[in-house]
Amino acid sequence: MINKNFIVICSASTFAMFPPMAVVLLGGIITSQIMLKDSLATLPMMLMIIGIALGAPMASRFMSIYGRQRGFLFSSILSCSALILCSIAIYIENFILFALGNFLIGNAQAFVHQYRFAASESVEKEFIPRSISIILLLGIVSALLSSNFAEYFKDYFPDNLFLGSYIFLSITAIIPFFILLFYKDTKTTNINSKFKLETIFKLLKNIKIIQSIVSAGIGYFTMAIIMTATPLHMYLVNKFSLFETSIVIQLHVIGMFLPSLFSGDLIKKFGNTNIIYAGISILFLSIFINTLFDYYYSYMLGLILLGIGWNFLFVSGSSLLVVSYDEKDKFTAQGLNDFIVFSTQGIGSLSAGFLLYFANWTVINLLCIPLLTIVFIVSIFASRFHQNS
């Protein structure tokens, strides 16, 4: 399984995932405290997610024409430029420039999310789930390193809080460029570089591809809407301290990525569909705990389970996608998948605050039950179709 390309992909992706961690950690703080726009505190995160969703088809098309290596090299330059733009915006206190920088970070991350597909192409078919799991697992390393770097350099320029953080992160964003010089594109013949409607319709006739997109997409929506609503509900409604709330979110992030240590092996042993069933069951249990209990440790347990359930659905959906399309259609399939999946993430994140304000915490959780039921039904149908074919 271990080879030069895979090592390069793992090394580069670790640094390439720094920027979104900075947006999550610092975006709202900078907007509300430095830009003095409290009402727009969630806008940087929203713009980054929109940038990812809109950039996904473009990233796939770019790579289908110019190759993985050039696509990842471009994303490194774009990410570095976007962080420099954010640094300038912080220095001159220009909110519009800062917002644009976050959108461009999202565009760059649309390329970065293709790392999991590049990793799967670098290993034998039997190791595809494990390779995707490892890429996700490196997200913990990225989160820990980037958050610590951001904290360490935030006061480097006393008159411009967090300017040092963004300047340093812009330097780390260019590191993948030099690592990726050692990456070698895998040769594929008869690649469809254009996103034709007939190709998309052909892909959507494949029940396994539908299962993969539905699993990853609804898994992302469930995770995003509950995760985004949790700190608001805990801190503003139930009056837990900011420290207590942050601990729950940190454990949730660990729950998202740590299962990647074994989720790939579980998929290899039990199959994608069975792990999707397990992920649905874990998410149902998370919702059950969130709606029936109102204690600090119930939030903690519910959010940990939310992360684990998401991991099972996302890793299973991604690995199922890779083995379900024709090689010539891979870029169209990957672009379509990421556009839908990260659009659902954006919808989940954006609707969380709205639903919490106009409805309540229980409604947000219960809303996810019929959606997860759809994943269950599609998976049953896909399994039966596969058995009969």
C-alpha positions in Angstrom: 0.0 0.0 0.0 2.8 2.5 0.9 4.4 4.0 -2.1 6.0 7.3 -3.1 2.8 8.9 -4.5 0.8 8.0 -1.4 3.5 9.4 1.0 3.6 12.6 -1.0 -0.2 12.9 -1.0 -0.3 12.4 2.8 2.4 14.9 3.5 1.0 17.6 1.2 -2.6 17.2 2.4 -1.5 17.7 6.1 -0.4 21.2 5.3 -3.1 21.8 2.7 -5.8 21.4 5.3 -4.4 24.2 7.5 -6.5 27.1 6.0 -10.0 25.9 6.7 -9.0 25.2 10.3 -8.0 28.9 10.6 -11.3 30.0 9.1 -13.3 27.9 11.6 -11.1 29.1 14.5 -10.5 32.7 13.7 -13.0 33.8 11.0 -15.9 34.7 13.3 -13.6 36.4 15.9 -11.9 38.6 13.3 -15.2 39.5 11.7 -16.9 40.5 15.0 -14.0 41.9 17.0 -11.7 43.5 14.3 -14.1 44.2 11.5 -16.8 45.3 14.1 -19.6 43.4 12.3 -21.2 41.0 14.8 -24.1 40.3 12.6 -21.8 38.8 9.9 -19.7 36.7 12.2 -20.6 33.4 10.5 -20.1 34.9 7.0 -16.4 33.8 6.5 -17.3 30.1 7.2 -20.4 30.4 4.9 -18.3 31.9 2.1 -15.6 29.2 2.5 -18.3 26.4 2.2 -19.8 28.1 -0.8 -16.4 28.4 -2.4 -15.8 24.7 -1.9 -19.2 23.7 -3.4 -18.9 26.0 -6.4 -15.2 25.1 -6.9 -15.7 21.3 -6.8 -16.8 20.9 -10.5 -14.1 23.4 -11.6 -11.4 21.5 -9.6 -12.4 18.2 -11.2 -12.4 19.6 -14.7 -9.1 21.4 -14.2 -7.5 18.1 -13.1 -9.1 16.1 -15.9 -7.4 18.4 -18.4 -4.1 19.2 -16.7 -3.7 16.3 -14.2 -3.7 15.9 -10.4 -0.3 17.4 -9.9 -0.9 20.7 -11.6 -4.3 20.9 -9.9 -2.8 20.5 -6.4 0.1 22.9 -7.3 -2.5 25.5 -8.3 -4.5 25.0 -5.2 -1.4 25.6 -3.0 -0.7 28.9 -4.8 -4.3 29.9 -4.6 -4.5 29.0 -0.9 -1.3 31.0 -0.1 -2.6 34.0 -2.1 -6.0 33.9 -0.4 -4.4 33.9 3.1 -2.1 36.8 2.0 -5.3 38.6 0.9 -6.9 38.0 4.3 -3.7 39.3 6.0 -3.9 42.5 4.0 -7.6 42.8 4.9 -6.8 42.4 8.6 -4.1 45.0 8.3 -6.3 47.6 6.6 -9.5 46.4 8.3 -11.3 45.8 5.1 -14.2 43.4 5.6 -15.0 42.9 1.9 -11.4 41.9 1.1 -11.5 39.5 4.1 -14.7 38.0 2.8 -13.2 37.5 -0.7 -10.1 35.9 0.8 -12.3 33.3 2.7 -14.2 32.5 -0.5 -11.0 31.9 -2.3 -9.8 29.7 0.5 -12.9 27.6 -0.2 -12.1 27.5 -3.9 -8.6 26.2 -3.0 -10.1 23.6 -0.6 -12.2 22.2 -3.5 -8.9 21.0 -5.0 -7.7 19.8 -1.5 -10.8 17.6 -1.1 -9.6 15.7 -4.2 -6.6 14.5 -2.2 -8.7 11.6 -0.9 -9.3 10.5 -4.5 -5.7 10.9 -5.5 -4.8 8.7 -2.5 -7.2 6.0 -3.6 -5.7 6.1 -7.1 -2.2 5.5 -5.6 -3.0 2.2 -3.9 -4.4 -1.2 -4.9 -8.2 -1.5 -5.0 -8.4 -3.5 -1.7 -6.7 -0.6 0.2 -8.9 2.2 -1.1 -11.0 2.6 2.1 -7.9 2.6 4.2 -6.2 5.2 2.1 -9.2 7.6 2.3 -9.3 6.9 6.1 -5.7 7.9 6.5 -6.3 11.2 4.6 -9.1 12.0 7.0 -7.1 11.0 10.0 -4.5 13.5 9.1 -7.2 16.1 9.6 -6.6 15.8 13.4 -2.9 16.6 12.8 -3.8 19.6 10.7 -6.4 20.8 13.3 -3.9 20.6 16.2 -1.0 22.1 14.3 -2.9 25.0 12.6 -4.8 26.0 15.8 -1.6 26.0 17.8 0.3 28.0 15.1 -2.6 30.5 14.9 -2.6 31.0 18.7 1.2 31.3 18.9 1.6 33.9 16.2 -1.6 35.9 16.9 0.2 38.6 18.9 3.2 38.8 16.6 2.0 42.2 15.4 0.6 43.9 18.6 -1.4 46.5 16.7 -3.0 43.9 14.4 -4.3 40.9 16.3 -4.2 37.7 14.2 -2.2 39.3 11.4 0.8 37.1 12.4 -1.4 34.0 12.4 -2.5 34.6 8.8 0.9 35.5 7.5 2.4 32.4 9.0 -0.4 30.2 7.7 0.2 31.7 4.2 3.7 30.4 4.4 2.6 26.9 5.4 0.1 27.0 2.6 2.9 27.0 0.0 4.7 24.0 1.5 2.5 21.5 -0.4 3.7 23.1 -3.7 7.3 21.9 -3.1 6.2 18.5 -1.7 4.0 17.9 -4.8 6.9 18.3 -7.1 7.7 14.7 -6.3 4.1 13.5 -7.2 3.7 11.6 -10.4 0.3 11.6 -12.2 -1.3 8.2 -12.8 -1.9 7.7 -16.5 -5.5 7.2 -17.5 -6.7 6.8 -21.1 -9.9 8.1 -22.7 -10.7 10.5 -19.9 -13.9 12.6 -20.2 -12.7 16.1 -19.5 -16.0 17.8 -20.2 -19.0 17.8 -17.8 -21.6 16.5 -20.3 -25.2 16.1 -19.2 -25.3 12.6 -20.8 -22.4 11.6 -18.6 -24.0 13.0 -15.5 -27.3 11.2 -16.3 -25.4 7.9 -16.9 -23.7 8.3 -13.5 -27.0 9.0 -11.8 -28.4 5.8 -13.3 -25.9 3.8 -11.2 -27.5 3.0 -7.9 -24.2 2.5 -6.2 -23.1 6.1 -7.1 -26.5 7.4 -5.9 -25.9 5.5 -2.7 -22.4 6.9 -2.2 -23.6 10.5 -2.9 -26.7 10.2 -0.6 -24.7 8.6 2.2 -21.9 11.2 2.2 -24.2 14.1 1.5 -26.9 13.4 4.1 -24.2 12.4 6.6 -22.5 15.8 6.0 -25.8 17.6 6.4 -26.6 15.8 9.7 -23.2 16.5 11.1 -23.1 20.1 10.0 -26.6 21.2 11.2 -26.2 19.6 14.6 -22.6 20.6 15.1 -23.3 24.2 14.2 -26.3 24.4 16.4 -24.6 22.8 19.4 -22.4 25.6 20.6 -25.3 28.1 20.1 -27.7 26.0 22.1 -25.2 25.1 24.8 -23.8 28.6 25.3 -26.7 30.8 24.6 -29.7 28.7 25.7 -28.4 26.4 28.4 -25.8 28.8 29.7 -22.9 26.4 29.7 -19.5 28.2 29.8 -17.5 28.8 26.7 -14.9 26.4 28.0 -17.4 23.6 28.5 -18.9 24.2 25.1 -15.5 24.2 23.4 -14.6 20.9 25.0 -17.7 19.3 23.5 -16.8 20.6 20.1 -13.2 19.5 20.3 -14.3 16.0 21.3 -16.7 16.0 18.4 -13.9 16.8 16.0 -11.8 14.0 17.4 -14.9 11.7 17.0 -15.0 12.8 13.3 -11.4 11.9 12.5 -10.1 9.4 15.0 -12.3 6.5 13.7 -10.3 6.7 10.5 -7.8 4.6 12.3 -10.1 1.6 11.9 -13.0 2.6 9.6 -11.1 1.7 6.5 -10.3 -1.7 7.8 -14.0 -2.2 8.9 -15.1 -1.4 5.3 -12.6 -3.8 3.9 -13.9 -6.6 6.2 -17.7 -5.9 6.3 -18.3 -3.9 3.1 -19.3 -0.3 2.4 -23.0 -0.9 2.8 -22.8 -2.5 6.2 -20.6 0.3 7.5 -23.2 2.8 6.1 -25.8 0.9 8.2 -23.6 1.2 11.2 -23.1 4.9 10.6 -26.9 5.5 10.3 -27.4 3.6 13.6 -24.8 5.6 15.4 -26.3 8.9 14.1 -29.8 7.7 15.3 -28.3 7.0 18.7 -26.7 10.5 18.7 -30.1 12.1 17.9 -31.8 10.0 20.6 -29.4 11.2 23.2 -29.6 14.8 22.1 -33.4 15.0 22.2 -34.1 13.0 25.4 -31.3 14.3 27.7 -30.2 17.8 28.6 -27.0 17.3 30.6 -23.5 18.3 29.9 -22.2 14.8 29.4 -25.2 13.9 27.2 -24.1 16.7 24.8 -20.6 15.4 25.0 -21.6 11.8 24.2 -24.1 12.9 21.5 -21.5 15.0 19.7 -18.8 12.3 19.8 -21.3 9.8 18.3 -22.3 12.4 15.7 -18.6 12.6 14.6 -18.2 8.8 14.5 -21.5 8.3 12.5 -20.4 11.0 10.0 -17.0 9.3 9.6 -18.6 6.0 8.7 -21.0 7.5 6.2 -18.4 9.8 4.6 -15.6 7.3 4.3 -17.9 4.5 3.1 -19.6 6.9 0.6 -16.2 8.1 -0.8 -14.7 4.6 -1.1 -17.9 3.3 -2.7 -17.9 6.1 -5.2 -14.3 5.3 -6.3 -15.2 1.7 -7.2 -18.5 2.4 -8.8 -17.7 4.6 -11.9 -15.9 3.9 -15.1 -12.3 5.2 -15.0 -13.0 7.5 -17.9 -15.8 9.2 -16.0 -13.9 9.6 -12.7 -13.4 13.4 -12.8 -17.1 14.0 -13.7 -18.2 11.7 -10.9 -15.9 13.2 -8.3 -16.8 16.8 -9.2 -20.5 15.9 -9.1 -20.1 14.1 -5.8 -18.2 16.9 -4.1 -20.6 19.6 -5.4 -23.6 17.8 -4.0 -21.9 16.7 -0.7 -20.4 20.1 0.2 -23.6 21.9 -0.9 -25.5 19.9 1.7 -22.8 20.7 4.2 -23.4 24.4 3.5 -27.2 24.1 3.7 -26.8 22.3 7.1 -24.5 24.9 8.5 -26.5 27.9 7.3 -29.9 26.5 8.4 -28.7 25.6 11.9 -28.9 29.1 13.3 -32.2 29.9 11.5 -33.9 26.7 12.8 -32.6 27.2 16.3 -34.1 30.7 16.4 -37.4 29.9 14.8 -37.8 26.4 16.1 -35.7 24.6 18.7 -32.9 22.1 19.4 -35.2 19.1 19.3 -36.6 20.0 15.9 -33.1 20.3 14.4 -32.3 16.8 15.6 -35.6 15.2 14.6 -35.3 16.8 11.1 -32.4 14.5 10.4 -34.3 11.3 11.1 -36.3 11.2 7.8 -33.1 12.1 5.9 -31.1 9.3 7.4 -34.1 7.0 6.7 -33.6 7.9 3.0 -30.0 6.7 3.2 -31.2 3.5 4.8 -33.8 2.8 2.1 -31.4 3.7 -0.8 -28.8 1.4 0.7 -31.2 -1.5 1.0 -32.3 -1.0 -2.6 -28.7 -0.8 -3.8 -27.8 -4.0 -2.0 -30.8 -5.9 -3.5 -30.1 -4.5 -7.0 -26.4 -5.6 -6.7 -27.5 -9.1 -5.6 -29.9 -9.5 -8.5 -27.5 -8.1 -11.1 
